[in-house]
Amino acid sequence: MTAQTLEMARKRRTFKLDERLLEALKDVSQQSNTSANNWLETLLINTLRNEGVLPKDFTPLVENRGGLRIKNEDSSDV
């Protein structure tokens, strides 16, 4: 894990969305075998790249499901 990745952690935001959209998001993300957050983030990245808002080489942050884990050199694997 690089220092740059840690500096660019995801931030929580609250949005009000139609319940039907949330249900559809739940369904499509389950069908894709991914989290709703990851599915939506991927959609937004692709859309914003296509609109020219994000550069074409923009890459998403690494998945940190379960929280960020930083391996300490002093710790041993058990």
Secondary structure, 3 states (H helix, E strand, C coil): CCHHHHHCCCCCCCCCCCHHHHHHHHHHHHHCCCCHHHHHHHHHHHHHHHCCCCCCCCCCCCCCCCCCCCCCCCCCCC
